[in-house]
Amino acid sequence: MHHLSLTIFLALFLPFTLVLSAPSEVSLPALGPTSENTVPATFIGSYGDHDFNLTGTVQEVMAQLKEMHPGVELENREVMGLVARNKIMPPLCVPVAGQGWTAAFMSHIDAGIFYLNNLHTRLGVSAKSCARISCSYDSAIYLCNDNGGYIEPASTYIASYAQDLVNLCTTGSFTKFPAYRKTGGQEFDSDRYNVIVKQDSC
């Protein structure tokens, strides 16, 4: 009788014990940029009739392209409404728990978004690393890859994440000192990468 009771107990409760002890990928912390995991971003695209594969921030890549092809101008392309395929909303606005990030100047983040939208490239980031894809006047946009493999999302789609952070995480007044408005935070994608806007040295 005791043996039968023990068998029933194990049959009922052992499966739940195994489920609770198994690690969940959802609970794994997302990457943030550090000195150890930050790598140069790779920009792959075309500028005029010229294909390119360059590394750096979008500002550095633009400077290289202008030097290599001085007769080509960056086209101001209209960005059509993008479908938020895998965005996890709402984003986290600074201060973000566990991170020492501070907000960046919104106007310089806007400039980075403009370049990412109009250069129309793909952004290559290696596994388990972060890349600073835009930085000017100490205001940076990072793309962090939480995957175990290389990713190459479109710059226009990543720019839409930075735009979300501008739209939802900006502080300050539109009428009083608008140039000093600040924004910052982190937005996640269910494909295991995230975009960060924050103050940085550049």
Contact map, one row per residue, 1 for C-alpha under 8 A:
1111100000000000000000000000000000000000000000000000000000000000000000000000000000000000000000000000000000000000000000000000000000000000000000000000000000000000000000000000000000000000000000000000000000
1111110000000000000000000000000000000000000000000000000000000000000000000000000000000000000000000000000000000000000000000000000000000000000000000000000000000000000000000000000000000000000000000000000000
1111111000000000000000000000000000000000000000000000000000000000000000000000000000000000000000000000000000000000000000000000000000000000000000000000000000000000000000000000000000000000000000000000000000
1111111100000000000000000000000000000000000000000000000000000000000000000000000000000000000000000000000000000000000000000000000000000000000000000000000000000000000000000000000000000000000000000000000000
1111111110000000000000000000000000000000000000000000000000000000000000000000000000000000000000000000000000000000000000000000000000000000000000000000000000000000000000000000000000000000000000000000000000
0111111111000000000000000000000000000000000000000000000000000000000000000000000000000000000000000000000000000000000000000000000000000000000000000000000000000000000000000000000000000000000000000000000000
0011111111100000000000000000000000000000000000000000000000000000000000000000000000000000000000000000000000000000000000000000000000000000000000000000000000000000000000000000000000000000000000000000000000
0001111111110000000000000000000000000000000000000000000000000000000000000000000000000000000000000000000000000000000000000000000000000000000000000000000000000000000000000000000000000000000000000000000000
0000111111111100000000000000000000000000000000000000000000000000000000000000000000000000000000000000000000000000000000000000000000000000000000000000000000000000000000000000000000000000000000000000000000
0000011111111100000000000000000000000000000000000000000000000000000000000000000000000000000000000000000000000000000000000000000000000000000000000000000000000000000000000000000000000000000000000000000000
0000001111111110000000000000000000000000000000000000000000000000000000000000000000000000000000000000000000000000000000000000000000000000000000000000000000000000000000000000000000000000000000000000000000
0000000111111110000000000000000000000000000000000000000000000000000000000000000000000000000000000000000000000000000000000000000000000000000000000000000000000000000000000000000000000000000000000000000000
0000000011111111100000000000000000000000000000000000000000000000000000000000000000000000000000000000000000000000000000000000000000000000000000000000000000000000000000000000000000000000000000000000000000
0000000011111111110000000000000000000000000000000000000000000000000000000000000000000000000000000000000000000000000000000000000000000000000000000000000000000000000000000000000000000000000000000000000000
0000000000111111111000000000000000000000000000000000000000000000000000000000000000000000000000000000000000000000000000000000000000000000000000000000000000000000000000000000000000000000000000000000000000
0000000000001111111100000000000000000000000000000000000000000000000000000000000000000000000000000000000000000000000000000000000000000000000000000000000000000000000000000000000000000000000000000000000000
0000000000001111111110000000000000000000000000000000000000000000000000000000000000000000000000000000000000000000000000000000000000000000000000000000000000000000000000000000000000000000000000000000000000
0000000000000111111111000000000000000000000000000000000000000000000000000000000000000000000000000000000000000000000000000000000000000000000000000000000000000000000000000000000000000000000000000000000000
0000000000000011111111000000000000000000000000000000000000000000000000000000000000000000000000000000000000000000000000000000000000000000000000000000000000000000000000000000000000000000000000000000000000
0000000000000001111111100000000000000000000000000000000000000000000000000000000000000000000000000000000000000000000000000000000000000000000000000000000000000000000000000000000000000000000000000000000000
0000000000000000111111100000000000000000000000000000000000000000000000000000000000000000000000000000000000000000000000000000000000000000000000000000000000000000000000000000000000000000000000000000000000
0000000000000000011111110000000000000000000000000000000000000000000000000000000000000000000000000000000000000000000000000000000000000000000000000000000000000000000000000000000000000000000000000000000000
0000000000000000000111111000000000000000000000000000000000000000000000000000000000000000000000000000000000000000000000000000000000000000000000000000000000000000000000000000000000000000000000000000000000
0000000000000000000001111111000000000000000000000000000000000000000000000000000000000000000000000000000000000000000000000000000000000000000000000000000000000000000000000000000000000000000000000000000000
0000000000000000000000111111000000000000000000000000000000000000000000000000000000000000000000000000000000000000000000000000000000000000000000000000000000000000000000000000000000000000000000000000000000
0000000000000000000000011111000000000000000000000000000000000000000000000000000000000000000000000000000000000000000000000000000000000000000000000000000000000000000000000000000000000000000000000000000000
0000000000000000000000011111100000000000000000000000000000000000000000000000000000000000000000000000000000000000000000000000000000000000000000000000000000000000000000000000000000000000000000000000000000
0000000000000000000000011111110000000000000000000000000000000000000000000000000000000000000000000000000000000000000000000000000000000000000000000000000000000000000000000000000000000000000000000000000000
0000000000000000000000000011111000000000000000000000000000000000000000000000000000000000000000000000000000000000000000000000000000000000000000000000000000000000000000000000000000000000000000000000000000
0000000000000000000000000001111100000000000000000000000000000000000000000000000000000000000000000000000000000000000000000000000000000000000000000100000000000000000000000000000000000000000000011100000000
0000000000000000000000000000111110000000000000000000000000000000000000000000000000000000000000000000000000000000000000000000000111000000000000011100000000000000000000000000000000000000000000000100000000
0000000000000000000000000000011111000000000000000000000000000000000000000000000000000000000000000000000000000000000000000000000001000000000000010000000000000000000000000000000000000000000000000001000000
0000000000000000000000000000001111101100000000000000000000000000000000000000000000000000000000000000000000000000000000000000000011100000000001010000000000000000000000000000000000000000000000000000000000
0000000000000000000000000000000111111100000000000000000000000000000000000000000000000000000000000000000000000000000000000000000001000000000000000000000000000000000000000000000000000000000000000000000000
0000000000000000000000000000000011111100000000000000000000000000000000000000000000000000000000000000000000000000000000000000000000000000000000000000000000000000000000000000000000000000000000000000000000
0000000000000000000000000000000001111100000000000000000000000000000000000000000000000000000000000000000000000000000000000000000000000000000000000000000000000000000000000000000000000000000000000000000000
0000000000000000000000000000000011111110000000000000000000000000000000000000000000000000000000000000000000000000000000000000000111000000000000000000000000000000000000000000000000000000000000000000000000
0000000000000000000000000000000011111111000000000000000000000000000000000000000000000000000000000000000000000000000000000000000011110000000000000000000000000000000000000000000000000000000000000000000000
0000000000000000000000000000000000001111100000000000000000000000000000000000000000000000000000000000000000000000000000000000110011110000000000000000000000000000000000000000000000000000000000000000000000
0000000000000000000000000000000000000111110000000000001110000000000000000000000000000000000000000000000000000000000000000000100000111000000000000000000000000000000000000000000000000000000000000000000000
0000000000000000000000000000000000000011111000000000001110000000000000000000000000000000000000000000000000000000000000000011100000111000000000000000000000000000000000000000000000000000000000000000000000
0000000000000000000000000000000000000001111100000000111100000000000000000000000000000000000000000000000000000000000000000111100000000000000000000000000000000000000000000000000000000000000000000000000000
0000000000000000000000000000000000000000111110000001111101001000000000000000000000000000000000000000000000000000000000001111000000000000000000000000000000000000000000000000000000000000000000000000000000
0000000000000000000000000000000000000000011111000011110000000000000000000000000000000000000000000000000000000000000000001111000000000000000000000000000000000000000000000000000000000000000000000000000000
0000000000000000000000000000000000000000001111100011100000000000000000000000000000000000000000000000000000000000000000011100000000000000000000000000000000000000000000000000000000000000000000000000000000
0000000000000000000000000000000000000000000111111111000000000000000000000000000000000000000000000000000000000000000000011000000000000000000000000000000000000000000000000000000000000000000000000000000000
0000000000000000000000000000000000000000000011111111000000000000100000010100000000000000000000000000000000000000000000100000000000000000000000000000000000000000000000000000000000000000000000000000000000
0000000000000000000000000000000000000000000001111100000000000000000000011000000000000000000000000000000000000000000000000000000000000000000000000000000000000000000000000000000000000000000000000000000000
0000000000000000000000000000000000000000000001111110000000000000000000000000000000000000000000000000000000000000000000000000000000000000000000000000000000000000000000000000000000000000000000000000000000
0000000000000000000000000000000000000000000001111111000000000000000000000000000000000000000000000000000000000000000000000000000000000000000000000000000000000000000000000000000000000000000000000000000000
0000000000000000000000000000000000000000000111101111100000000000000000000000000000000000000000000000000000000000000000000000000000000000000000000000000000000000000000000000000000000000000000000000000000
0000000000000000000000000000000000000000001111100111110000000000000000000000000000000000000000000000000000000000000000000000000000000000000000000000000000000000000000000000000000000000000000000000000000
0000000000000000000000000000000000000000011110000011111000000000000000000000000000000000000000000000000000000000000000000000000000000000000000000000000000000000000000000000000000000000000000000000000000
0000000000000000000000000000000000000000011100000001111100001000000000000000000000000000000000000000000000000000000000000000000000000000000000000000000000000000000000000000000000000000000000000000000000
0000000000000000000000000000000000000001111000000000111110001000000000000000000000000000000000000000000000000000000000000000000000000000000000000000000000000000000000000000000000000000000000000000000000
0000000000000000000000000000000000000001111000000000011111111000000000000000000000000000000000000000000000000000000000000000000000011000000000000000000000000000000000000000000000000000000000000000000000
0000000000000000000000000000000000000001100000000000001111111000000000000000000000000000000000000000000000000000000000000000000000011110000000000000000000000000000000000000000000000000000000000000000000
0000000000000000000000000000000000000000001000000000000111111100000000000000000000000000000000000000000000000001001100000000000000001110000000000000000000000000000000000000000000000000000000000000000000
0000000000000000000000000000000000000000000000000000000111111110000000000000000000000000000000000000000000000001001000000000000000000111000000000000000000000000000000000000000000000000000000000000000000
0000000000000000000000000000000000000000000000000000000111111111000000000000000000000000000000000000000000000000000000000000000000000000000000000000000000000000000000000000000000000000000000000000000000
0000000000000000000000000000000000000000001000000000011111111111100000000000000000000000000000000000000000000000000000000000000000000000000000000000000000000000000000000000000000000000000000000000000000
0000000000000000000000000000000000000000000000000000000001111111110000000000000000000000000000000000000000000000000000000000000000000000000000000000000000000000000000000000000000000000000000000000000000
0000000000000000000000000000000000000000000000000000000000111111111000000000000000000000000000000000000000000000000000000000000000000000000000000000000000000000000000000000000000000000000000000000000000
0000000000000000000000000000000000000000000000000000000000011111111100000000000000000000000000000000000000000000000000000000000000000000000000000000000000000000000000000000000000000000000000000000000000
0000000000000000000000000000000000000000000000100000000000001111111111000000000000000000000000000000000000000000000000000000000000000000000000000000000000000000000000000000000000000000000000000000000000
0000000000000000000000000000000000000000000000000000000000000111111111110000000000000000000000000000000000000000000000000000000000000000000000000000000000000000000000000000000000000000000000000000000000
0000000000000000000000000000000000000000000000000000000000000011111111000000000000000000000000000000000000000000000000000000000000000000000000000000000000000000000000000000000000000000000000000000000000
0000000000000000000000000000000000000000000000000000000000000001111111000000000000000000000000000000000000000000000000000000000000000000000000000000000000000000000000000000000000000000000000000000000000
0000000000000000000000000000000000000000000000000000000000000000111111110000000000000000000000000000000000000000000000000000000000000000000000000000000000000000000000000000000000000000000000000000000000
0000000000000000000000000000000000000000000000000000000000000000111111111000000000000000000000000000000000000000000000000000000000000000000000000000000000000000000000000000000000000000000000000000000000
0000000000000000000000000000000000000000000000000000000000000000010011111000000000000000000000000000000000000000000000000000000000000000000000000000000000000000000000000000000000000000000000000000000000
0000000000000000000000000000000000000000000000110000000000000000010011111100000000000000000000000000000000000000000000000000000000000000000000000000000000000000000000000000000000000000000000000000000000
0000000000000000000000000000000000000000000000010000000000000000000001111110000000000000000000000000000000000000000000000000000000000000000000000000000000000000000000000000000000000000000000000000000000
0000000000000000000000000000000000000000000000100000000000000000000000011111000000000000000000000000000000000000000001100000000000000000000000000000000000000000000000000000000000000000000000000000000000
0000000000000000000000000000000000000000000000000000000000000000000000001111100000000000000000000000000000000000000001100000000000000000000000000000000000000000000000000000000000000000000000000000000000
0000000000000000000000000000000000000000000000000000000000000000000000000111110000000000000000000000000000000000000001000000000000000000000000000000000000000000000000000000000000000000000000000000000000
0000000000000000000000000000000000000000000000000000000000000000000000000011111000000000000000000000000000000000000011000000000000000000000000000000000000000000000000000000000000000000000000000000000000
0000000000000000000000000000000000000000000000000000000000000000000000000001111100000000000000000000000000000000000000000000000000000000000000000000000000000000000000000000000000000000000000000000000000
0000000000000000000000000000000000000000000000000000000000000000000000000000111110000000000000000000000000000000000010000000000000000000000000000000000000010000000000000000000000000000000000000000000000
0000000000000000000000000000000000000000000000000000000000000000000000000000011111000000000000000000000000000000000000000000000000000000000000000000000000000000000000000000000000000000000000000000000000
0000000000000000000000000000000000000000000000000000000000000000000000000000001111100000000000000000000000000000000000000000000000000000000000000000000000000000000000000000000000000000000000000000000000
0000000000000000000000000000000000000000000000000000000000000000000000000000000111110000000000000000000000000000000000000000000000000000000000000000000000001001000000000000000000000000000000000000000000
0000000000000000000000000000000000000000000000000000000000000000000000000000000011111000000000000000000000000000000000000000000000000000000000000000000000000000000000000000000000000000000000000000000000
0000000000000000000000000000000000000000000000000000000000000000000000000000000001111110000000000000000000000000000000000000000000000000000000000000000000000000000000000000000000000000000000000000000000
0000000000000000000000000000000000000000000000000000000000000000000000000000000000111110000000000000000000000000000000000000000000000000000000000000000000000000000000000000000000000000000000000000000000
0000000000000000000000000000000000000000000000000000000000000000000000000000000000011111000000000000000000000000000000000000000000000000000000000000000000000000000000000000000000000000000011100000000000
0000000000000000000000000000000000000000000000000000000000000000000000000000000000011111100000000000000000000000000000000000000000000000000000000000000000000000000000000000000000000000001111000000000000
0000000000000000000000000000000000000000000000000000000000000000000000000000000000000111111000000000000000000000000000000000000000000000000000000000000000000000000000000000000000000000001111000000000000
0000000000000000000000000000000000000000000000000000000000000000000000000000000000000011111000000000000000000000000000000000000000000000000000000000000000000000000000000000000000000000001100000000000000
0000000000000000000000000000000000000000000000000000000000000000000000000000000000000001111100000000000000000000000000000000000000000000000000000000000000000000000000000000000000000000001000000000000000
0000000000000000000000000000000000000000000000000000000000000000000000000000000000000001111110000000000000000000000000000000000000000000000000000000000000000000000110010000000000000000111100000000000000
0000000000000000000000000000000000000000000000000000000000000000000000000000000000000000011111010000000000000000000000000000000000000000000000000000000000000000000000000000000000000000111000000000000000
0000000000000000000000000000000000000000000000000000000000000000000000000000000000000000001111110000000000000000000000000000000000000000000000000000000000000000000010011000000000000001110000000000000000
0000000000000000000000000000000000000000000000000000000000000000000000000000000000000000000111110000111000000000000000000000000000000000000000000000000000000000000000001000000000000011100000000000000000
0000000000000000000000000000000000000000000000000000000000000000000000000000000000000000000011111011110000000000000000000000000000000000000000000000000000000000000000000000000000000000100000000000000000
0000000000000000000000000000000000000000000000000000000000000000000000000000000000000000000111111111100000000000000000000000000000000000000000000000000000000000000000000000000000000000110000000000000000
0000000000000000000000000000000000000000000000000000000000000000000000000000000000000000000000111110000000000000000000000000000000000000000000000000000000000000000000000000000000000000000000000000000000
0000000000000000000000000000000000000000000000000000000000000000000000000000000000000000000000011111000000000000000000000000000000000000000000000000000000000000000000000000000000000000000000000000000000
0000000000000000000000000000000000000000000000000000000000000000000000000000000000000000000000111111100000000000000000000000000000000000000000000000000000000000000000000000000000000000000000000000000000
0000000000000000000000000000000000000000000000000000000000000000000000000000000000000000000000110111110000000000000000000000000000000000000000000000000000000000000000000000000000000000000000000000000000
0000000000000000000000000000000000000000000000000000000000000000000000000000000000000000000001110011111000000000000000000000000000000000000000000000000000000000000000000000000000000000000000000000011000
0000000000000000000000000000000000000000000000000000000000000000000000000000000000000000000001100001111100000000000000000000000000000000000000000000000000000000000000000000000000000001000000000000011000
0000000000000000000000000000000000000000000000000000000000000000000000000000000000000000000001000000111110000000000000000000000000000000000000000000000000000000000000000000000000000111100000000000111000
0000000000000000000000000000000000000000000000000000000000000000000000000000000000000000000000000000011111011000000000000000000000000000011100000000000000000000000000000000000000000111000000000000111100
0000000000000000000000000000000000000000000000000000000000000000000000000000000000000000000000000000001111111000000000000000000000000000011000000000000000000000000000000000000000111110000000000000001000
0000000000000000000000000000000000000000000000000000000000000000000000000000000000000000000000000000000111111100000000000000000000000000000000000000000000000000000001000100000000111110000000000000000000
0000000000000000000000000000000000000000000000000000000000000000000000000000000000000000000000000000000011111110000000000000000000000000000000000000000000000000000000000000000000101000000000000000000000
0000000000000000000000000000000000000000000000000000000000000000000000000000000000000000000000000000000111111111000000000000000000000001101000000000000000000000000000000000000000000000000000000000000000
0000000000000000000000000000000000000000000000000000000000000000000000000000000000000000000000000000000111111111100000000000000000000011001110000000000000000000010001000000000000000000000000000000100000
0000000000000000000000000000000000000000000000000000000000000000000000000000000000000000000000000000000001111111110000000000000000000000000000000000000000000000001001000000000000000000000000000000000000
0000000000000000000000000000000000000000000000000000000000000000000000000000000000000000000000000000000000111111111000000000000000000000000000000000000000000000000000000000000000000000000000000000000000
0000000000000000000000000000000000000000000000000000000001100000000000000000000000000000000000000000000000011111111100000000000000000111000010000000000000000000000000000000000000000000000000000000000000
0000000000000000000000000000000000000000000000000000000000000000000000000000000000000000000000000000000000001111111110000000000000000000000000000000000000000011011000000000000000000000000000000000000000
0000000000000000000000000000000000000000000000000000000000000000000000000000000000000000000000000000000000000111111111000000000000000000000000000000000000000000000000000000000000000000000000000000000000
0000000000000000000000000000000000000000000000000000000001100000000000000000000000000000000000000000000000000011111111100000000000000000000000000000000000000000000000000000000000000000000000000000000000
0000000000000000000000000000000000000000000000000000000001000000000000000000000000000000000000000000000000000001111111111000000000000000000000000000000000110110000000000000000000000000000000000000000000
0000000000000000000000000000000000000000000000000000000000000000000000000000101000000000000000000000000000000000111111110000000000000000000000000000000000110010000000000000000000000000000000000000000000
0000000000000000000000000000000000000000000000000000000000000000000000000111100000000000000000000000000000000000011111110000000000000000000000000000000000010000000000000000000000000000000000000000000000
0000000000000000000000000000000000000000000000100000000000000000000000000110000000000000000000000000000000000000001111111000000000000000000000000000000000100000000000000000000000000000000000000000000000
0000000000000000000000000000000000000000000011000000000000000000000000000000000000000000000000000000000000000000000111111100000000000000000000000000000001110000000000000000000000000000000000000000000000
0000000000000000000000000000000000000000001111000000000000000000000000000000000000000000000000000000000000000000000100111110000000000000000000000000000001110000000000000000000000000000000000000000000000
0000000000000000000000000000000000000000011110000000000000000000000000000000000000000000000000000000000000000000000000011111000000000000000000000000000111100000000000000000000000000000000000000000000000
0000000000000000000000000000000000000000111100000000000000000000000000000000000000000000000000000000000000000000000000001111100000000000000000000000001111100000000000000000000000000000000000000000000000
0000000000000000000000000000000000000000111100000000000000000000000000000000000000000000000000000000000000000000000000000111110000000000000000000000011110000000000000000000000000000000000000000000000000
0000000000000000000000000000000000000011110000000000000000000000000000000000000000000000000000000000000000000000000000000011111011100000000000111000011100000000000000000000000000000000000000000000000000
0000000000000000000000000000000000000010000000000000000000000000000000000000000000000000000000000000000000000000000000000001111111000000000000001000111000000000000000000000000000000000000000000000000000
0000000000000000000000000000000000000000000000000000000000000000000000000000000000000000000000000000000000000000000000000000111110000000000000001111111000000000000000000000000000000000000000000000000000
0000000000000000000000000000001000001000000000000000000000000000000000000000000000000000000000000000000000000000000000000000011111000000000000011111100000000000000000000000000000000000000000000000000000
0000000000000000000000000000001010001110000000000000000000000000000000000000000000000000000000000000000000000000000000000000111111100000000000011100000000000000000000000000000000000000000000000000000000
0000000000000000000000000000001111001110000000000000000000000000000000000000000000000000000000000000000000000000000000000000110111110000000001111000000000000000000000000000000000000000000000000000000000
0000000000000000000000000000000010000111100000000000000000000000000000000000000000000000000000000000000000000000000000000000100011111000000001110000000000000000000000000000000000000000000000000000000000
0000000000000000000000000000000000000111100000000000000110000000000000000000000000000000000000000000000000000000000000000000000001111110000111100000000000000000000000000000000000000000000000000000000000
0000000000000000000000000000000000000001100000000000000111000000000000000000000000000000000000000000000000000000000000000000000000111110000111100000000000000000000000000000000000000000000000000000000000
0000000000000000000000000000000000000000000000000000000011100000000000000000000000000000000000000000000000000001000000000000000000011111000111000000000000000000000000000000000000000000000000000000000000
0000000000000000000000000000000000000000000000000000000011100000000000000000000000000000000000000000000000001001000000000000000000011111111110000000000000000000000000000000000000000000000000000000000101
0000000000000000000000000000000000000000000000000000000000100000000000000000000000000000000000000000000000011001000000000000000000000111111100000000000000000000000000000000000000000000000000000000000001
0000000000000000000000000000000000000000000000000000000000000000000000000000000000000000000000000000000000010000000000000000000000000011111000000000000000000000000000000000000000000000000000000000000011
0000000000000000000000000000000000000000000000000000000000000000000000000000000000000000000000000000000110000000000000000000000000000011111100000000000000000000000000000000000000000000000000000000001111
0000000000000000000000000000000000000000000000000000000000000000000000000000000000000000000000000000000110011000000000000000000000000011111110000000000000000000000000000000000000000000000000000000111111
0000000000000000000000000000000000000000000000000000000000000000000000000000000000000000000000000000000100001000000000000000000000011111011111000000000000000000000000000000000000000000000000000000111100
0000000000000000000000000000000000000000000000000000000000000000000000000000000000000000000000000000000000001001000000000000000000011110001111100000000000000000010000000000000000000000000000000011110000
0000000000000000000000000000000010000000000000000000000000000000000000000000000000000000000000000000000000000000000000000000000001111100000111110000000000000000000000000000000000000000000000000011100000
0000000000000000000000000000000000000000000000000000000000000000000000000000000000000000000000000000000000000000000000000000100001111000000011111000000000000100000000000000000000000000000000001111000000
0000000000000000000000000000001110000000000000000000000000000000000000000000000000000000000000000000000000000000000000000000100111100000000001111100000000000000000000000000000000000000000000001111000000
0000000000000000000000000000001000000000000000000000000000000000000000000000000000000000000000000000000000000000000000000000111111000000000000111110011000000000000000000000000000000000000000011100000000
0000000000000000000000000000011000000000000000000000000000000000000000000000000000000000000000000000000000000000000000000000001110000000000000011111000000000000000000000000000000000000000000011100000000
0000000000000000000000000000000000000000000000000000000000000000000000000000000000000000000000000000000000000000000000000000001100000000000000001111110000000000000000000000000000000000000000011000000000
0000000000000000000000000000000000000000000000000000000000000000000000000000000000000000000000000000000000000000000000000000001100000000000000000111110000000000000000000000000000000000000000000000000000
0000000000000000000000000000000000000000000000000000000000000000000000000000000000000000000000000000000000000000000000000000011100000000000000000011111000000000000000000000000000000000000000000000000000
0000000000000000000000000000000000000000000000000000000000000000000000000000000000000000000000000000000000000000000000000001111000000000000000001011111100000000000000000000000000000000000000000000000000
0000000000000000000000000000000000000000000000000000000000000000000000000000000000000000000000000000000000000000000000000011111000000000000000001000111110000000000000000000000000000000000000000000000000
0000000000000000000000000000000000000000000000000000000000000000000000000000000000000000000000000000000000000000000000000111100000000000000000000000011111000000000000000000000000000000000000000000000000
0000000000000000000000000000000000000000000000000000000000000000000000000000000000000000000000000000000000000000000000000111000000000000000000000000001111101100000000000000000000000000000000000000000000
0000000000000000000000000000000000000000000000000000000000000000000000000000000000000000000000000000000000000000000000011110000000000000000000000000000111111100000000000000000000000000000000000000000000
0000000000000000000000000000000000000000000000000000000000000000000000000000000000000000000000000000000000000000000110111110000000000000000000000000000011111110000000000000000000000000000000000000000000
0000000000000000000000000000000000000000000000000000000000000000000000000000001000000000000000000000000000000000000111011000000000000000000000000000000001111111000000000000000000000000000000000000000000
0000000000000000000000000000000000000000000000000000000000000000000000000000000001000000000000000000000000000000000000000000000000000000000000000000000011111111100000000000000000000000000000000000000000
0000000000000000000000000000000000000000000000000000000000000000000000000000000000000000000000000000000000000000000100000000000000000000000000100000000011111111110000000000000000000000000000000010000000
0000000000000000000000000000000000000000000000000000000000000000000000000000000000000000000000000000000000000000100110000000000000000000000000000000000000111111111000000000000000000000000000000000000000
0000000000000000000000000000000000000000000000000000000000000000000000000000000001000000000000000000000000000000100000000000000000000000000000000000000000011111111100000000000000000000000000000000000000
0000000000000000000000000000000000000000000000000000000000000000000000000000000000000000000000000000000000000000000000000000000000000000000000000000000000001111111110000000000000000000001000000010000000
0000000000000000000000000000000000000000000000000000000000000000000000000000000000000000000000000000000000001000100000000000000000000000000010000000000000000111111111000000000000000000000000000011100000
0000000000000000000000000000000000000000000000000000000000000000000000000000000000000000000000000000000000000100100000000000000000000000000000000000000000000011111111100000000000000000000000000000000000
0000000000000000000000000000000000000000000000000000000000000000000000000000000000000000001000000000000000000000000000000000000000000000000000000000000000000001111111111000000000000000000000000000000000
0000000000000000000000000000000000000000000000000000000000000000000000000000000000000000001010000000000000000000000000000000000000000000000000000000000000000000111111111100000000000011111000000000100000
0000000000000000000000000000000000000000000000000000000000000000000000000000000000000000000000000000000001001100000000000000000000000000000000000000000000000000011111111100000000000011000000000000000000
0000000000000000000000000000000000000000000000000000000000000000000000000000000000000000000000000000000000000000000000000000000000000000000000000000000000000000001111111100000000000000000000000000000000
0000000000000000000000000000000000000000000000000000000000000000000000000000000000000000001010000000000000000000000000000000000000000000000000000000000000000000000111111100000000000000000000000000000000
0000000000000000000000000000000000000000000000000000000000000000000000000000000000000000000011000000000000000000000000000000000000000000000000000000000000000000000111111110000000000011100000000000000000
0000000000000000000000000000000000000000000000000000000000000000000000000000000000000000000000000000000001000000000000000000000000000000000000000000000000000000000011111111000000001111000000000000000000
0000000000000000000000000000000000000000000000000000000000000000000000000000000000000000000000000000000000000000000000000000000000000000000000000000000000000000000000001111100000001110000000000000000000
0000000000000000000000000000000000000000000000000000000000000000000000000000000000000000000000000000000000000000000000000000000000000000000000000000000000000000000000000111110001011100000000000000000000
0000000000000000000000000000000000000000000000000000000000000000000000000000000000000000000000000000000000000000000000000000000000000000000000000000000000000000000000000011111111001000000000000000000000
0000000000000000000000000000000000000000000000000000000000000000000000000000000000000000000000000000000000000000000000000000000000000000000000000000000000000000000000000001111111001000000000000000000000
0000000000000000000000000000000000000000000000000000000000000000000000000000000000000000000000000000000000000000000000000000000000000000000000000000000000000000000000000000111111000000000000000000000000
0000000000000000000000000000000000000000000000000000000000000000000000000000000000000000000000000000000000000000000000000000000000000000000000000000000000000000000000000000111111000000000000000000000000
0000000000000000000000000000000000000000000000000000000000000000000000000000000000000000000000000000000000000000000000000000000000000000000000000000000000000000000000000000111111111000000000000000000000
0000000000000000000000000000000000000000000000000000000000000000000000000000000000000000000000000000000000000000000000000000000000000000000000000000000000000000000000000001111111111000000000000000000000
0000000000000000000000000000000000000000000000000000000000000000000000000000000000000000000000000000000011100000000000000000000000000000000000000000000000000000000000000000000011111000000000000000000000
0000000000000000000000000000000000000000000000000000000000000000000000000000000000000000000000000000000011000000000000000000000000000000000000000000000000000000000000000001000011111100000000000000000000
0000000000000000000000000000000000000000000000000000000000000000000000000000000000000000000000000000000011100000000000000000000000000000000000000000000000000000000000000111110011111110000000000000000000
0000000000000000000000000000000000000000000000000000000000000000000000000000000000000000000000000000001111000000000000000000000000000000000000000000000000000000000000000111000000011111000000000000000000
0000000000000000000000000000000000000000000000000000000000000000000000000000000000000000000001000000001111000000000000000000000000000000000000000000000000000000000011001110000000001111100000000000110000
0000000000000000000000000000000000000000000000000000000000000000000000000000000000000000000011000000011100000000000000000000000000000000000000000000000000000000000011001100000000000111110000000001111000
0000000000000000000000000000000000000000000000000000000000000000000000000000000000000000001111110000001000000000000000000000000000000000000000000000000000000000000010001000000000000011111000000001110000
0000000000000000000000000000000000000000000000000000000000000000000000000000000000000000001110010000000000000000000000000000000000000000000000000000000000000000000010000000000000000001111100000111100000
0000000000000000000000000000000000000000000000000000000000000000000000000000000000000011111100000000000000000000000000000000000000000000000000000000000000000000100010000000000000000000111110000111000000
0000000000000000000000000000000000000000000000000000000000000000000000000000000000000011101000000000000000000000000000000000000000000000000000000000000000000000000000000000000000000000011111011110000000
0000000000000000000000000000000000000000000000000000000000000000000000000000000000000111000000000000000000000000000000000000000000000000000000000000000000000000000000000000000000000000001111111100000000
0000000000000000000000000000000000000000000000000000000000000000000000000000000000000111000000000000000000000000000000000000000000000000000000000000000000000000000000000000000000000000000111111000000000
0000000000000000000000000000000000000000000000000000000000000000000000000000000000000100000000000000000000000000000000000000000000000000000000000000000000000000000000000000000000000000000011111000000000
0000000000000000000000000000010000000000000000000000000000000000000000000000000000000000000000000000000000000000000000000000000000000000000000001110000000000000000000000000000000000000000111111100000000
0000000000000000000000000000010000000000000000000000000000000000000000000000000000000000000000000000000000000000000000000000000000000000000000111110000000000000000000000000000000000000000111111110000000
0000000000000000000000000000011000000000000000000000000000000000000000000000000000000000000000000000000000000000000000000000000000000000000000111100000000000000000000000000000000000000011110011111000000
0000000000000000000000000000000000000000000000000000000000000000000000000000000000000000000000000000000000000000000000000000000000000000000011110000000000000100110000000000000000000000011100001111100000
0000000000000000000000000000000100000000000000000000000000000000000000000000000000000000000000000000000000000000000000000000000000000000000011110000000000000000010000000000000000000001111000000111110000
0000000000000000000000000000000000000000000000000000000000000000000000000000000000000000000000000000001100001000000000000000000000000000001111000000000000000000010010000000000000000011110000000011111000
0000000000000000000000000000000000000000000000000000000000000000000000000000000000000000000000000000111100000000000000000000000000000000001110000000000000000000000000000000000000000011100000000001111100
0000000000000000000000000000000000000000000000000000000000000000000000000000000000000000000000000000111110000000000000000000000000000000011100000000000000000000000000000000000000000001000000000000111110
0000000000000000000000000000000000000000000000000000000000000000000000000000000000000000000000000000000100000000000000000000000000000010011100000000000000000000000000000000000000000000000000000000011111
0000000000000000000000000000000000000000000000000000000000000000000000000000000000000000000000000000000000000000000000000000000000000000111000000000000000000000000000000000000000000000000000000000001111
0000000000000000000000000000000000000000000000000000000000000000000000000000000000000000000000000000000000000000000000000000000000000011111000000000000000000000000000000000000000000000000000000000000111
